């Protein structure tokens, strides 16, 4: 599992730039970002190098941010590899709460959260899925 930053931001001009600028000034590399919005605010999910430092910087700037553990699985960059991986969870009745993906170092990476962390870890092991940790993710970056 890896750490993902979740930052609550207002839906107004410049709010995202403030987050990105703070991380830039600290020399923190963004690996992936995902924003989900509502009418009044958004949740910016960030996979970054040095996530604990990033959390401290954002909180010291007065932002509402936290760290969550999420799964990261490396996939071959071929059509259907994400479907094959997610099928293992669906067949066992483990729900995916949210998921986003990206290419890094010529490999696909799935970032996701499930409704059953313990069972998800077992499924990853049983199906020989290639879970990656923060150190391995940084090596790919």
N, C-alpha and C positions, 0 to 999 in steps of 0.2 A: 504494500500500500504506500501511497505517497500523500503529501499534504497539499491541499488546495486552499487558496485564500478565497474567502467569500466577503465581498465588500458591498455594503448597502450604499447606494448613491441616489441622489435626487435626479429626476429627469429634467435637467436644466443644462443649458449651454455651459461648457467648461468643467463640469463635474468629473467627467472621465479624464479629461486632460490633467486635472489636478493629481489624480491617482497615478497616471502614467508618468507625469513629470517627477513626482516624488521617487518612484522606483528607478527612473532613469538617473536621477541625481545620486542615488545610492549604488549605482552600477549593477542593479539587479536585472537580469535578463528574463524577459517574458518568453515562456515556451508555448503557452496557449492561453487564450482568453475566450470567455463566453459570457454574453450578457442576456439576461432575461428581464423583461420590463413589465411594469404595470403602469397605471395612469400617473402615479405620483413618484415612484421610485423604481430603481432597478437593482438587480443583484448581479454584480460582476464577479464571475468565477475566474480565478487566475492560477495557472500552473507556472511557477517561476523558480529560478535558482534562488537559493537562500530564503525559503518561505517564512521561516521564523523571524528573520531580520525584516523582511517585507511587512510582516504583521506588526512588528514593533513600530516601524516607521509610520505606517498608516494610522495606527492607534494614537501615536504621539501627535499626529496632525489633526486629531479629533474625529477621525472617521470610524464608523461602526464596521469593524472587520473581525473575522475569526478564521481559525484554521479547522479544516475538516479532513479526515482521512478518506481517501477515495481509492478505488482500484485503478491500476494502470496495466494494460496488457499490450504487449508488442505483437504485431501481426505482420505477415508477409504482405507486401504491397501488390495484391492481386484481387480481382473482382470476387466478391463473396466471402472473403476471409472474416469480415465483421459479422456477417450473417451466421457463419459457422460457429463463431465464438459465442454469440448471443443465444444461439439455439441450445447450447449446453445448459444455460441458465433457465430458459423457458421450459425445457423438457423436465426440469426438476422443480418447476413451480416457483422459482425465485424471480421476483419482479425487479426490473430495472427502473429506479426512480428517475434518474436522468443520465444522459450519456452525451459526450461529444468526442470528436475524433480529429486527428490531424496526421500529417506525414512529417516524419523527423528522421533524418539520416537514412532516407530511402526505405523506411519501415513505417507501417501504419501504427498508430497508438490510439487505443480506446481508453478514455477516462470515464468512469461511471461509478454510481452509487447504487446499492441494492437495498431491498427491504429485509435482507437476512445476511449480514456480514459473515457470520460463522459458516453458514452453508455455502456461501459464495466462495470462500477460501477453499473449502473442500472440493467444490466443483472445478476450480482452477487447477488444483493438484490432480484430481482424478482424470481430467481431460488434457493434462499436459499443456495447458495454456501457459504462455510465457509472461508471467507477471513480472513487472519491473519495479524497482524501488527508486528513490530519489537520486541515488548515486548513479545508477544505470541510465536514468533519464538525462541527467546532466552530461554524461559521456556522449549520448546521442546528440545533445544540443551543441 
